[in-house]
Amino acid sequence: MTIRTVVWGENVHEQIHPAVRALYPQGMHTCIAEALNTAPDISASTATLQEPEHGLTEPRLRDTDVLLWWGHLAHDDVTDEVVERIAQRVWQGMGLIVLHSGHYAKIFKRLMGTSCSLLYREDGRQERVWVTNPSHPIAQGIGRFIEVPESEMYGEPFAIPNPDETVFISHFAGGEVFRSGVTFQRGGGRIFYFSPGHETFPIYHQADIQRVLVNAVRWASPKSEPWVDQCIELPSLD
């Protein structure tokens, strides 16, 4: 069965920063979708902020098994109507993978119920993403760690609810640590947050990062019929 996947990209940095455009000439969302499409069981397409309804109409979301989300500069430009539409689909069973600065996206904060704030430093130094749960499906095919030569530091405290599972913890050159790969369940939908992916570094071109995303799509894909997201009165037992 094919996992119908949409990679949503804010698509702002690629338009205004030559360095980002040089790394991702077709956009980060296209780079990620192309990597996902190398997996025989995944069919990935893209959507961006600039499209009508941000490319996430009700019919398209109905036909989406897993949504990946990358945003940074324009979180506030995402309409509340689309945010609620996505939240409904997650509760019904659609998987959601939130990437890097998407921790501050409206949809992630909506589903977490917290500020999702963190510490950061954009210094381009090494990040080592340690696998803390090697038996988890998202970590399959990864060694003890993923080394990211240049990255943005994300540090604790990370203002999220306690995760269901912590799959990765990152260590940075300055000594900071961060829960860089964590899972949640909201209603019928599985959620994975994965932090490596700063726009000015070629992180989404790394094979191990792409492998994590393929694994995450498979893990987050619906495993049952959609939940009924409403209160239903049952007939009397008499």
C-alpha positions, -999 to 999 in steps of 0.1 A, spaced: 0 0 0 14 34 -10 18 60 17 3 93 3 26 120 16 27 158 13 58 178 21 48 213 31 74 241 28 71 277 38 92 284 7 104 319 19 141 314 26 146 299 -8 131 331 -24 150 357 -4 184 341 5 208 333 -23 227 308 -1 196 288 6 186 289 -30 220 276 -40 216 246 -16 180 240 -25 173 255 -59 138 238 -61 132 244 -24 138 223 7 103 208 3 113 194 -32 145 180 -19 127 162 9 100 149 -14 125 136 -39 143 117 -11 110 102 0 101 92 -35 131 69 -36 112 46 -13 89 23 -33 60 25 -8 59 63 -5 44 88 -30 54 123 -20 42 156 -34 47 192 -22 27 222 -10 38 257 -1 26 287 19 20 307 -13 -6 284 -28 -43 290 -23 -52 276 11 -14 269 15 -19 239 -8 -38 221 19 -74 221 8 -99 198 25 -99 173 -4 -61 171 -5 -58 166 33 -84 139 31 -62 121 6 -30 126 27 -16 98 50 14 118 63 21 155 63 56 169 67 59 205 79 89 230 75 83 266 85 103 294 100 98 331 90 61 331 83 44 310 110 19 338 115 10 339 78 -5 304 81 -43 308 85 -60 295 115 -86 278 93 -59 257 77 -43 249 111 -77 236 124 -82 216 93 -48 199 98 -55 193 135 -88 176 126 -70 153 102 -43 144 128 -70 136 153 -86 114 127 -54 95 120 -32 114 96 5 114 106 24 146 111 62 151 109 73 185 121 108 196 110 134 220 125 120 254 132 85 240 127 86 236 165 72 271 166 45 265 139 9 271 148 -1 235 142 26 221 164 18 245 193 -19 237 187 -14 200 191 12 203 219 -7 228 240 25 245 250 48 273 238 73 249 222 101 274 229 138 265 231 173 279 232 192 283 200 225 296 185 232 298 148 269 291 148 274 264 121 292 240 144 289 202 146 258 184 158 259 147 168 224 132 168 226 102 191 202 73 188 187 67 222 161 41 212 178 19 186 149 -5 184 124 22 174 112 20 137 123 55 131 159 46 140 162 16 118 193 16 95 210 43 115 242 36 135 249 49 169 247 85 158 243 108 128 270 134 125 259 168 111 291 188 102 274 222 103 242 229 122 222 254 143 223 247 180 190 239 196 191 236 234 171 227 264 147 236 280 124 226 252 89 236 262 69 206 250 49 180 269 67 149 279 71 129 247 57 94 243 91 83 231 125 99 227 143 85 197 172 110 193 191 133 216 216 158 200 249 170 215 265 202 202 300 215 201 292 240 228 282 213 252 244 217 249 220 188 245 185 187 229 157 162 225 160 162 187 137 134 178 105 128 198 71 112 192 36 120 204 0 107 197 -29 130 194 -62 112 188 -56 87 160 -26 106 146 11 99 153 34 129 155 72 130 151 93 161 157 128 161 142 151 191 147 181 188 123 174 209 91 186 245 93 181 261 59 217 274 53 233 240 57 229 209 33 214 188 61 185 174 40 210 162 14 225 138 40 217 101 34 211 93 71 188 123 76 168 112 45 166 77 59 152 90 92 125 109 72 116 78 52 114 57 84 93 84 101 68 85 72 63 47 75 60 49 113 35 79 112 13 64 84 -22 55 96 -24 20 110 -62 17 112 -94 32 99 -99 69 106 -111 78 140 -146 94 142 -139 128 156 -173 135 171 -195 125 200 -220 98 190 -250 89 210 -255 51 212 -289 34 214 -301 23 248 -291 -12 260 -326 -19 273 
